Amino acid sequence: MARKNTVKKDVANVGAAPLVKLLTPIEVADTLRLTVGYLAKWRAYGQGPAFVRVGGRIRYRPSDIATYLAQQTRESTSAA
């Protein structure tokens, strides 16, 4: 009699983050009404939305864009 594999299918996914569609710099620049070059400048200076490198390419999580925008919300032009 063959021994059954008792490992649950979900065990292999423990700790794995759910996959989301990553955005390209072009898509983010279009969304924020900026140039791709301006996004590159932000990355160089450690500013702007968080990004990830995938195989040497820059990508953005939609949740990081939303977080960045929420952090930029101000009530007054004189607010820091």
PyMOL Python script that loads the backbone (N, CA, C, O; Angstrom):
from pymol import cmd

cmd.read_pdbstr("""\
ATOM      1  N   MET A   1       0.835  -1.185   0.000  1.00  0.00           N
ATOM      2  CA  MET A   1       0.000   0.000   0.000  1.00  0.00           C
ATOM      3  C   MET A   1       0.881   1.250   0.000  1.00  0.00           C
ATOM      4  O   MET A   1       1.795   1.370   0.816  1.00  0.00           O
ATOM      5  N   ALA A   2       0.608   2.164  -0.904  1.00  0.00           N
ATOM      6  CA  ALA A   2       1.390   3.393  -1.018  1.00  0.00           C
ATOM      7  C   ALA A   2       1.055   4.343   0.117  1.00  0.00           C
ATOM      8  O   ALA A   2      -0.096   4.447   0.542  1.00  0.00           O
ATOM      9  N   ARG A   3       2.059   5.022   0.592  1.00  0.00           N
ATOM     10  CA  ARG A   3       1.872   5.965   1.674  1.00  0.00           C
ATOM     11  C   ARG A   3       1.339   7.286   1.118  1.00  0.00           C
ATOM     12  O   ARG A   3       1.876   7.803   0.139  1.00  0.00           O
ATOM     13  N   LYS A   4       0.308   7.826   1.721  1.00  0.00           N
ATOM     14  CA  LYS A   4      -0.294   9.077   1.263  1.00  0.00           C
ATOM     15  C   LYS A   4       0.535  10.273   1.717  1.00  0.00           C
ATOM     16  O   LYS A   4       1.097  10.286   2.812  1.00  0.00           O
ATOM     17  N   ASN A   5       0.594  11.254   0.863  1.00  0.00           N
ATOM     18  CA  ASN A   5       1.266  12.497   1.215  1.00  0.00           C
ATOM     19  C   ASN A   5       0.348  13.269   2.151  1.00  0.00           C
ATOM     20  O   ASN A   5      -0.752  13.666   1.768  1.00  0.00           O
ATOM     21  N   THR A   6       0.806  13.479   3.382  1.00  0.00           N
ATOM     22  CA  THR A   6      -0.043  14.131   4.382  1.00  0.00           C
ATOM     23  C   THR A   6       0.180  15.639   4.466  1.00  0.00           C
ATOM     24  O   THR A   6      -0.464  16.315   5.269  1.00  0.00           O
ATOM     25  N   VAL A   7       1.074  16.165   3.656  1.00  0.00           N
ATOM     26  CA  VAL A   7       1.319  17.605   3.677  1.00  0.00           C
ATOM     27  C   VAL A   7       0.162  18.315   2.994  1.00  0.00           C
ATOM     28  O   VAL A   7      -0.223  17.980   1.874  1.00  0.00           O
ATOM     29  N   LYS A   8      -0.383  19.302   3.692  1.00  0.00           N
ATOM     30  CA  LYS A   8      -1.491  20.056   3.125  1.00  0.00           C
ATOM     31  C   LYS A   8      -0.988  20.946   1.999  1.00  0.00           C
ATOM     32  O   LYS A   8       0.152  21.409   2.020  1.00  0.00           O
ATOM     33  N   LYS A   9      -1.838  21.177   1.029  1.00  0.00           N
ATOM     34  CA  LYS A   9      -1.473  22.029  -0.105  1.00  0.00           C
ATOM     35  C   LYS A   9      -1.136  23.444   0.323  1.00  0.00           C
ATOM     36  O   LYS A   9      -0.266  24.077  -0.275  1.00  0.00           O
ATOM     37  N   ASP A  10      -1.809  23.953   1.350  1.00  0.00           N
ATOM     38  CA  ASP A  10      -1.612  25.331   1.787  1.00  0.00           C
ATOM     39  C   ASP A  10      -0.275  25.556   2.474  1.00  0.00           C
ATOM     40  O   ASP A  10       0.175  26.696   2.586  1.00  0.00           O
ATOM     41  N   VAL A  11       0.365  24.493   2.933  1.00  0.00           N
ATOM     42  CA  VAL A  11       1.622  24.662   3.648  1.00  0.00           C
ATOM     43  C   VAL A  11       2.680  25.289   2.740  1.00  0.00           C
ATOM     44  O   VAL A  11       3.504  26.080   3.200  1.00  0.00           O
ATOM     45  N   ALA A  12       2.658  24.945   1.481  1.00  0.00           N
ATOM     46  CA  ALA A  12       3.642  25.495   0.550  1.00  0.00           C
ATOM     47  C   ALA A  12       3.477  27.002   0.377  1.00  0.00           C
ATOM     48  O   ALA A  12       4.422  27.678  -0.031  1.00  0.00           O
ATOM     49  N   ASN A  13       2.300  27.539   0.679  1.00  0.00           N
ATOM     50  CA  ASN A  13       2.036  28.966   0.488  1.00  0.00           C
ATOM     51  C   ASN A  13       2.158  29.776   1.772  1.00  0.00           C
ATOM     52  O   ASN A  13       1.878  30.975   1.768  1.00  0.00           O
ATOM     53  N   VAL A  14       2.570  29.148   2.867  1.00  0.00           N
ATOM     54  CA  VAL A  14       2.682  29.865   4.131  1.00  0.00           C
ATOM     55  C   VAL A  14       3.738  30.962   3.990  1.00  0.00           C
ATOM     56  O   VAL A  14       4.864  30.700   3.570  1.00  0.00           O
ATOM     57  N   GLY A  15       3.370  32.161   4.337  1.00  0.00           N
ATOM     58  CA  GLY A  15       4.294  33.283   4.284  1.00  0.00           C
ATOM     59  C   GLY A  15       4.416  33.928   2.908  1.00  0.00           C
ATOM     60  O   GLY A  15       5.089  34.949   2.771  1.00  0.00           O
ATOM     61  N   ALA A  16       3.794  33.367   1.910  1.00  0.00           N
ATOM     62  CA  ALA A  16       3.876  33.947   0.571  1.00  0.00           C
ATOM     63  C   ALA A  16       2.917  35.131   0.468  1.00  0.00           C
ATOM     64  O   ALA A  16       1.760  35.044   0.881  1.00  0.00           O
ATOM     65  N   ALA A  17       3.408  36.226  -0.084  1.00  0.00           N
ATOM     66  CA  ALA A  17       2.569  37.402  -0.280  1.00  0.00           C
ATOM     67  C   ALA A  17       1.671  37.179  -1.489  1.00  0.00           C
ATOM     68  O   ALA A  17       2.082  36.557  -2.469  1.00  0.00           O
ATOM     69  N   PRO A  18       0.450  37.685  -1.419  1.00  0.00           N
ATOM     70  CA  PRO A  18      -0.421  37.547  -2.585  1.00  0.00           C
ATOM     71  C   PRO A  18       0.148  38.328  -3.769  1.00  0.00           C
ATOM     72  O   PRO A  18       0.693  39.419  -3.600  1.00  0.00           O
ATOM     73  N   LEU A  19       0.020  37.773  -4.936  1.00  0.00           N
ATOM     74  CA  LEU A  19       0.540  38.433  -6.128  1.00  0.00           C
ATOM     75  C   LEU A  19      -0.407  39.531  -6.587  1.00  0.00           C
ATOM     76  O   LEU A  19      -1.626  39.357  -6.604  1.00  0.00           O
ATOM     77  N   VAL A  20       0.167  40.649  -6.953  1.00  0.00           N
ATOM     78  CA  VAL A  20      -0.602  41.769  -7.494  1.00  0.00           C
ATOM     79  C   VAL A  20       0.045  42.188  -8.802  1.00  0.00           C
ATOM     80  O   VAL A  20       1.227  41.932  -9.030  1.00  0.00           O
ATOM     81  N   LYS A  21      -0.723  42.824  -9.648  1.00  0.00           N
ATOM     82  CA  LYS A  21      -0.169  43.329 -10.903  1.00  0.00           C
ATOM     83  C   LYS A  21       0.697  44.536 -10.590  1.00  0.00           C
ATOM     84  O   LYS A  21       0.224  45.528 -10.034  1.00  0.00           O
ATOM     85  N   LEU A  22       1.952  44.442 -10.946  1.00  0.00           N
ATOM     86  CA  LEU A  22       2.869  45.548 -10.722  1.00  0.00           C
ATOM     87  C   LEU A  22       2.755  46.551 -11.863  1.00  0.00           C
ATOM     88  O   LEU A  22       2.495  46.187 -13.010  1.00  0.00           O
ATOM     89  N   LEU A  23       2.954  47.817 -11.523  1.00  0.00           N
ATOM     90  CA  LEU A  23       2.845  48.888 -12.496  1.00  0.00           C
ATOM     91  C   LEU A  23       4.226  49.299 -12.994  1.00  0.00           C
ATOM     92  O   LEU A  23       5.200  49.286 -12.240  1.00  0.00           O
ATOM     93  N   THR A  24       4.297  49.656 -14.252  1.00  0.00           N
ATOM     94  CA  THR A  24       5.544  50.142 -14.831  1.00  0.00           C
ATOM     95  C   THR A  24       5.708  51.630 -14.501  1.00  0.00           C
ATOM     96  O   THR A  24       4.733  52.293 -14.146  1.00  0.00           O
ATOM     97  N   PRO A  25       6.917  52.152 -14.614  1.00  0.00           N
ATOM     98  CA  PRO A  25       7.105  53.596 -14.415  1.00  0.00           C
ATOM     99  C   PRO A  25       6.240  54.433 -15.371  1.00  0.00           C
ATOM    100  O   PRO A  25       5.774  55.510 -14.997  1.00  0.00           O
ATOM    101  N   ILE A  26       6.026  53.954 -16.579  1.00  0.00           N
ATOM    102  CA  ILE A  26       5.180  54.686 -17.527  1.00  0.00           C
ATOM    103  C   ILE A  26       3.748  54.774 -17.006  1.00  0.00           C
ATOM    104  O   ILE A  26       3.123  55.832 -17.080  1.00  0.00           O
ATOM    105  N   GLU A  27       3.225  53.664 -16.479  1.00  0.00           N
ATOM    106  CA  GLU A  27       1.857  53.656 -15.948  1.00  0.00           C
ATOM    107  C   GLU A  27       1.733  54.573 -14.734  1.00  0.00           C
ATOM    108  O   GLU A  27       0.743  55.291 -14.591  1.00  0.00           O
ATOM    109  N   VAL A  28       2.738  54.547 -13.865  1.00  0.00           N
ATOM    110  CA  VAL A  28       2.696  55.390 -12.667  1.00  0.00           C
ATOM    111  C   VAL A  28       2.833  56.862 -13.052  1.00  0.00           C
ATOM    112  O   VAL A  28       2.114  57.712 -12.527  1.00  0.00           O
ATOM    113  N   ALA A  29       3.740  57.158 -13.954  1.00  0.00           N
ATOM    114  CA  ALA A  29       3.913  58.545 -14.397  1.00  0.00           C
ATOM    115  C   ALA A  29       2.620  59.074 -15.002  1.00  0.00           C
ATOM    116  O   ALA A  29       2.232  60.215 -14.751  1.00  0.00           O
ATOM    117  N   ASP A  30       1.958  58.245 -15.796  1.00  0.00           N
ATOM    118  CA  ASP A  30       0.689  58.654 -16.405  1.00  0.00           C
ATOM    119  C   ASP A  30      -0.367  58.896 -15.324  1.00  0.00           C
ATOM    120  O   ASP A  30      -1.116  59.870 -15.392  1.00  0.00           O
ATOM    121  N   THR A  31      -0.424  58.017 -14.342  1.00  0.00           N
ATOM    122  CA  THR A  31      -1.408  58.144 -13.264  1.00  0.00           C
ATOM    123  C   THR A  31      -1.179  59.404 -12.448  1.00  0.00           C
ATOM    124  O   THR A  31      -2.127  60.107 -12.099  1.00  0.00           O
ATOM    125  N   LEU A  32       0.087  59.688 -12.143  1.00  0.00           N
ATOM    126  CA  LEU A  32       0.411  60.851 -11.318  1.00  0.00           C
ATOM    127  C   LEU A  32       0.599  62.125 -12.127  1.00  0.00           C
ATOM    128  O   LEU A  32       0.850  63.191 -11.564  1.00  0.00           O
ATOM    129  N   ARG A  33       0.476  62.019 -13.448  1.00  0.00           N
ATOM    130  CA  ARG A  33       0.658  63.156 -14.362  1.00  0.00           C
ATOM    131  C   ARG A  33       2.060  63.754 -14.223  1.00  0.00           C
ATOM    132  O   ARG A  33       2.239  64.969 -14.142  1.00  0.00           O
ATOM    133  N   LEU A  34       3.049  62.847 -14.198  1.00  0.00           N
ATOM    134  CA  LEU A  34       4.460  63.222 -14.119  1.00  0.00           C
ATOM    135  C   LEU A  34       5.191  62.620 -15.309  1.00  0.00           C
ATOM    136  O   LEU A  34       4.622  61.833 -16.064  1.00  0.00           O
ATOM    137  N   THR A  35       6.449  62.991 -15.470  1.00  0.00           N
ATOM    138  CA  THR A  35       7.258  62.345 -16.498  1.00  0.00           C
ATOM    139  C   THR A  35       7.970  61.139 -15.887  1.00  0.00           C
ATOM    140  O   THR A  35       8.157  61.061 -14.673  1.00  0.00           O
ATOM    141  N   VAL A  36       8.357  60.216 -16.736  1.00  0.00           N
ATOM    142  CA  VAL A  36       9.113  59.045 -16.286  1.00  0.00           C
ATOM    143  C   VAL A  36      10.449  59.519 -15.698  1.00  0.00           C
ATOM    144  O   VAL A  36      10.942  58.943 -14.729  1.00  0.00           O
ATOM    145  N   GLY A  37      11.021  60.553 -16.279  1.00  0.00           N
ATOM    146  CA  GLY A  37      12.271  61.105 -15.773  1.00  0.00           C
ATOM    147  C   GLY A  37      12.149  61.670 -14.365  1.00  0.00           C
ATOM    148  O   GLY A  37      13.073  61.562 -13.559  1.00  0.00           O
ATOM    149  N   TYR A  38      11.000  62.274 -14.080  1.00  0.00           N
ATOM    150  CA  TYR A  38      10.785  62.815 -12.742  1.00  0.00           C
ATOM    151  C   TYR A  38      10.706  61.680 -11.726  1.00  0.00           C
ATOM    152  O   TYR A  38      11.241  61.797 -10.623  1.00  0.00           O
ATOM    153  N   LEU A  39      10.044  60.584 -12.090  1.00  0.00           N
ATOM    154  CA  LEU A  39      10.012  59.410 -11.201  1.00  0.00           C
ATOM    155  C   LEU A  39      11.423  58.881 -10.961  1.00  0.00           C
ATOM    156  O   LEU A  39      11.765  58.504  -9.840  1.00  0.00           O
ATOM    157  N   ALA A  40      12.238  58.852 -12.007  1.00  0.00           N
ATOM    158  CA  ALA A  40      13.617  58.383 -11.880  1.00  0.00           C
ATOM    159  C   ALA A  40      14.399  59.289 -10.927  1.00  0.00           C
ATOM    160  O   ALA A  40      15.201  58.810 -10.125  1.00  0.00           O
ATOM    161  N   LYS A  41      14.164  60.588 -11.019  1.00  0.00           N
ATOM    162  CA  LYS A  41      14.835  61.531 -10.125  1.00  0.00           C
ATOM    163  C   LYS A  41      14.419  61.277  -8.680  1.00  0.00           C
ATOM    164  O   LYS A  41      15.261  61.274  -7.782  1.00  0.00           O
ATOM    165  N   TRP A  42      13.127  61.063  -8.454  1.00  0.00           N
ATOM    166  CA  TRP A  42      12.649  60.733  -7.107  1.00  0.00           C
ATOM    167  C   TRP A  42      13.354  59.497  -6.563  1.00  0.00           C
ATOM    168  O   TRP A  42      13.796  59.485  -5.414  1.00  0.00           O
ATOM    169  N   ARG A  43      13.458  58.457  -7.387  1.00  0.00           N
ATOM    170  CA  ARG A  43      14.119  57.221  -6.939  1.00  0.00           C
ATOM    171  C   ARG A  43      15.572  57.492  -6.577  1.00  0.00           C
ATOM    172  O   ARG A  43      16.073  56.979  -5.576  1.00  0.00           O
ATOM    173  N   ALA A  44      16.247  58.293  -7.384  1.00  0.00           N
ATOM    174  CA  ALA A  44      17.659  58.595  -7.135  1.00  0.00           C
ATOM    175  C   ALA A  44      17.854  59.332  -5.811  1.00  0.00           C
ATOM    176  O   ALA A  44      18.865  59.137  -5.136  1.00  0.00           O
ATOM    177  N   TYR A  45      16.897  60.171  -5.439  1.00  0.00           N
ATOM    178  CA  TYR A  45      16.989  60.944  -4.201  1.00  0.00           C
ATOM    179  C   TYR A  45      16.247  60.305  -3.032  1.00  0.00           C
ATOM    180  O   TYR A  45      16.169  60.895  -1.954  1.00  0.00           O
ATOM    181  N   GLY A  46      15.704  59.110  -3.232  1.00  0.00           N
ATOM    182  CA  GLY A  46      14.997  58.432  -2.144  1.00  0.00           C
ATOM    183  C   GLY A  46      13.663  59.064  -1.818  1.00  0.00           C
ATOM    184  O   GLY A  46      13.207  59.005  -0.676  1.00  0.00           O
ATOM    185  N   GLN A  47      13.032  59.669  -2.813  1.00  0.00           N
ATOM    186  CA  GLN A  47      11.731  60.317  -2.631  1.00  0.00           C
ATOM    187  C   GLN A  47      10.675  59.580  -3.442  1.00  0.00           C
ATOM    188  O   GLN A  47      10.972  58.610  -4.140  1.00  0.00           O
ATOM    189  N   GLY A  48       9.445  60.052  -3.340  1.00  0.00           N
ATOM    190  CA  GLY A  48       8.370  59.467  -4.138  1.00  0.00           C
ATOM    191  C   GLY A  48       7.891  58.143  -3.581  1.00  0.00           C
ATOM    192  O   GLY A  48       8.273  57.744  -2.481  1.00  0.00           O
ATOM    193  N   PRO A  49       7.051  57.465  -4.347  1.00  0.00           N
ATOM    194  CA  PRO A  49       6.492  56.193  -3.880  1.00  0.00           C
ATOM    195  C   PRO A  49       7.540  55.086  -3.836  1.00  0.00           C
ATOM    196  O   PRO A  49       8.509  55.094  -4.595  1.00  0.00           O
ATOM    197  N   ALA A  50       7.323  54.138  -2.933  1.00  0.00           N
ATOM    198  CA  ALA A  50       8.202  52.973  -2.844  1.00  0.00           C
ATOM    199  C   ALA A  50       8.116  52.183  -4.149  1.00  0.00           C
ATOM    200  O   ALA A  50       7.091  52.196  -4.831  1.00  0.00           O
ATOM    201  N   PHE A  51       9.207  51.498  -4.485  1.00  0.00           N
ATOM    202  CA  PHE A  51       9.246  50.711  -5.715  1.00  0.00           C
ATOM    203  C   PHE A  51       9.971  49.402  -5.454  1.00  0.00           C
ATOM    204  O   PHE A  51      10.616  49.233  -4.420  1.00  0.00           O
ATOM    205  N   VAL A  52       9.859  48.486  -6.393  1.00  0.00           N
ATOM    206  CA  VAL A  52      10.559  47.205  -6.305  1.00  0.00           C
ATOM    207  C   VAL A  52      11.353  46.995  -7.588  1.00  0.00           C
ATOM    208  O   VAL A  52      10.990  47.498  -8.651  1.00  0.00           O
ATOM    209  N   ARG A  53      12.435  46.247  -7.468  1.00  0.00           N
ATOM    210  CA  ARG A  53      13.207  45.851  -8.642  1.00  0.00           C
ATOM    211  C   ARG A  53      12.875  44.399  -8.948  1.00  0.00           C
ATOM    212  O   ARG A  53      12.939  43.537  -8.071  1.00  0.00           O
ATOM    213  N   VAL A  54      12.525  44.143 -10.179  1.00  0.00           N
ATOM    214  CA  VAL A  54      12.215  42.790 -10.627  1.00  0.00           C
ATOM    215  C   VAL A  54      13.094  42.527 -11.840  1.00  0.00           C
ATOM    216  O   VAL A  54      12.868  43.083 -12.914  1.00  0.00           O
ATOM    217  N   GLY A  55      14.096  41.678 -11.661  1.00  0.00           N
ATOM    218  CA  GLY A  55      14.996  41.386 -12.765  1.00  0.00           C
ATOM    219  C   GLY A  55      15.678  42.621 -13.313  1.00  0.00           C
ATOM    220  O   GLY A  55      15.911  42.721 -14.518  1.00  0.00           O
ATOM    221  N   GLY A  56      15.998  43.559 -12.445  1.00  0.00           N
ATOM    222  CA  GLY A  56      16.658  44.782 -12.872  1.00  0.00           C
ATOM    223  C   GLY A  56      15.716  45.866 -13.358  1.00  0.00           C
ATOM    224  O   GLY A  56      16.154  46.976 -13.663  1.00  0.00           O
ATOM    225  N   ARG A  57      14.445  45.566 -13.433  1.00  0.00           N
ATOM    226  CA  ARG A  57      13.460  46.550 -13.896  1.00  0.00           C
ATOM    227  C   ARG A  57      12.725  47.145 -12.703  1.00  0.00           C
ATOM    228  O   ARG A  57      12.529  46.479 -11.686  1.00  0.00           O
ATOM    229  N   ILE A  58      12.326  48.383 -12.836  1.00  0.00           N
ATOM    230  CA  ILE A  58      11.598  49.092 -11.783  1.00  0.00           C
ATOM    231  C   ILE A  58      10.110  48.836 -11.948  1.00  0.00           C
ATOM    232  O   ILE A  58       9.565  48.955 -13.045  1.00  0.00           O
ATOM    233  N   ARG A  59       9.462  48.483 -10.848  1.00  0.00           N
ATOM    234  CA  ARG A  59       8.016  48.289 -10.833  1.00  0.00           C
ATOM    235  C   ARG A  59       7.456  48.881  -9.544  1.00  0.00           C
ATOM    236  O   ARG A  59       8.173  49.055  -8.558  1.00  0.00           O
ATOM    237  N   TYR A  60       6.170  49.183  -9.572  1.00  0.00           N
ATOM    238  CA  TYR A  60       5.481  49.778  -8.427  1.00  0.00           C
ATOM    239  C   TYR A  60       4.272  48.938  -8.050  1.00  0.00           C
ATOM    240  O   TYR A  60       3.542  48.459  -8.917  1.00  0.00           O
ATOM    241  N   ARG A  61       4.067  48.763  -6.748  1.00  0.00           N
ATOM    242  CA  ARG A  61       2.844  48.115  -6.271  1.00  0.00           C
ATOM    243  C   ARG A  61       1.743  49.183  -6.202  1.00  0.00           C
ATOM    244  O   ARG A  61       1.997  50.300  -5.751  1.00  0.00           O
ATOM    245  N   PRO A  62       0.535  48.853  -6.641  1.00  0.00           N
ATOM    246  CA  PRO A  62      -0.563  49.824  -6.526  1.00  0.00           C
ATOM    247  C   PRO A  62      -0.769  50.297  -5.085  1.00  0.00           C
ATOM    248  O   PRO A  62      -1.096  51.461  -4.857  1.00  0.00           O
ATOM    249  N   SER A  63      -0.581  49.406  -4.120  1.00  0.00           N
ATOM    250  CA  SER A  63      -0.762  49.787  -2.716  1.00  0.00           C
ATOM    251  C   SER A  63       0.281  50.816  -2.278  1.00  0.00           C
ATOM    252  O   SER A  63      -0.016  51.682  -1.455  1.00  0.00           O
ATOM    253  N   ASP A  64       1.504  50.732  -2.820  1.00  0.00           N
ATOM    254  CA  ASP A  64       2.538  51.725  -2.487  1.00  0.00           C
ATOM    255  C   ASP A  64       2.209  53.090  -3.071  1.00  0.00           C
ATOM    256  O   ASP A  64       2.507  54.118  -2.463  1.00  0.00           O
ATOM    257  N   ILE A  65       1.595  53.102  -4.248  1.00  0.00           N
ATOM    258  CA  ILE A  65       1.174  54.374  -4.851  1.00  0.00           C
ATOM    259  C   ILE A  65       0.073  55.000  -3.992  1.00  0.00           C
ATOM    260  O   ILE A  65       0.103  56.200  -3.719  1.00  0.00           O
ATOM    261  N   ALA A  66      -0.894  54.188  -3.569  1.00  0.00           N
ATOM    262  CA  ALA A  66      -1.986  54.686  -2.728  1.00  0.00           C
ATOM    263  C   ALA A  66      -1.456  55.197  -1.393  1.00  0.00           C
ATOM    264  O   ALA A  66      -1.914  56.231  -0.907  1.00  0.00           O
ATOM    265  N   THR A  67      -0.503  54.495  -0.792  1.00  0.00           N
ATOM    266  CA  THR A  67       0.096  54.925   0.470  1.00  0.00           C
ATOM    267  C   THR A  67       0.821  56.248   0.293  1.00  0.00           C
ATOM    268  O   THR A  67       0.687  57.150   1.120  1.00  0.00           O
ATOM    269  N   TYR A  68       1.583  56.365  -0.775  1.00  0.00           N
ATOM    270  CA  TYR A  68       2.313  57.601  -1.048  1.00  0.00           C
ATOM    271  C   TYR A  68       1.341  58.776  -1.185  1.00  0.00           C
ATOM    272  O   TYR A  68       1.561  59.840  -0.607  1.00  0.00           O
ATOM    273  N   LEU A  69       0.282  58.580  -1.943  1.00  0.00           N
ATOM    274  CA  LEU A  69      -0.696  59.658  -2.134  1.00  0.00           C
ATOM    275  C   LEU A  69      -1.365  60.040  -0.824  1.00  0.00           C
ATOM    276  O   LEU A  69      -1.602  61.221  -0.570  1.00  0.00           O
ATOM    277  N   ALA A  70      -1.672  59.059   0.004  1.00  0.00           N
ATOM    278  CA  ALA A  70      -2.296  59.345   1.303  1.00  0.00           C
ATOM    279  C   ALA A  70      -1.347  60.160   2.180  1.00  0.00           C
ATOM    280  O   ALA A  70      -1.785  61.037   2.925  1.00  0.00           O
ATOM    281  N   GLN A  71      -0.064  59.872   2.093  1.00  0.00           N
ATOM    282  CA  GLN A  71       0.923  60.612   2.883  1.00  0.00           C
ATOM    283  C   GLN A  71       1.095  62.047   2.383  1.00  0.00           C
ATOM    284  O   GLN A  71       1.551  62.911   3.132  1.00  0.00           O
ATOM    285  N   GLN A  72       0.742  62.303   1.148  1.00  0.00           N
ATOM    286  CA  GLN A  72       0.902  63.641   0.560  1.00  0.00           C
ATOM    287  C   GLN A  72      -0.302  64.537   0.777  1.00  0.00           C
ATOM    288  O   GLN A  72      -0.258  65.716   0.425  1.00  0.00           O
ATOM    289  N   THR A  73      -1.365  64.017   1.339  1.00  0.00           N
ATOM    290  CA  THR A  73      -2.587  64.780   1.546  1.00  0.00           C
ATOM    291  C   THR A  73      -2.357  65.876   2.583  1.00  0.00           C
ATOM    292  O   THR A  73      -1.856  65.621   3.678  1.00  0.00           O
ATOM    293  N   ARG A  74      -2.728  67.082   2.221  1.00  0.00           N
ATOM    294  CA  ARG A  74      -2.556  68.246   3.105  1.00  0.00           C
ATOM    295  C   ARG A  74      -3.874  69.013   3.186  1.00  0.00           C
ATOM    296  O   ARG A  74      -4.717  68.944   2.291  1.00  0.00           O
ATOM    297  N   GLU A  75      -4.021  69.742   4.288  1.00  0.00           N
ATOM    298  CA  GLU A  75      -5.198  70.581   4.487  1.00  0.00           C
ATOM    299  C   GLU A  75      -4.925  72.038   4.122  1.00  0.00           C
ATOM    300  O   GLU A  75      -5.848  72.831   3.935  1.00  0.00           O
ATOM    301  N   SER A  76      -3.651  72.370   4.025  1.00  0.00           N
ATOM    302  CA  SER A  76      -3.273  73.752   3.772  1.00  0.00           C
ATOM    303  C   SER A  76      -1.977  73.776   2.966  1.00  0.00           C
ATOM    304  O   SER A  76      -1.173  72.849   3.054  1.00  0.00           O
ATOM    305  N   THR A  77      -1.777  74.819   2.192  1.00  0.00           N
ATOM    306  CA  THR A  77      -0.528  74.935   1.428  1.00  0.00           C
ATOM    307  C   THR A  77       0.644  75.240   2.322  1.00  0.00           C
ATOM    308  O   THR A  77       1.790  75.069   1.906  1.00  0.00           O
ATOM    309  N   SER A  78       0.397  75.690   3.546  1.00  0.00           N
ATOM    310  CA  SER A  78       1.487  75.979   4.471  1.00  0.00           C
ATOM    311  C   SER A  78       1.803  74.787   5.371  1.00  0.00           C
ATOM    312  O   SER A  78       2.724  74.856   6.186  1.00  0.00           O
ATOM    313  N   ALA A  79       1.051  73.695   5.234  1.00  0.00           N
ATOM    314  CA  ALA A  79       1.334  72.507   6.056  1.00  0.00           C
ATOM    315  C   ALA A  79       2.630  71.857   5.593  1.00  0.00           C
ATOM    316  O   ALA A  79       2.938  71.838   4.401  1.00  0.00           O
ATOM    317  N   ALA A  80       3.379  71.330   6.542  1.00  0.00           N
ATOM    318  CA  ALA A  80       4.674  70.695   6.231  1.00  0.00           C
ATOM    319  C   ALA A  80       4.505  69.424   5.448  1.00  0.00           C
ATOM    320  O   ALA A  80       5.492  68.771   5.110  1.00  0.00           O
TER     321      ALA A  80
END
""", "prot")
cmd.dss("prot")
cmd.show_as("cartoon", "prot")
cmd.util.cbc("prot")
cmd.orient("prot")
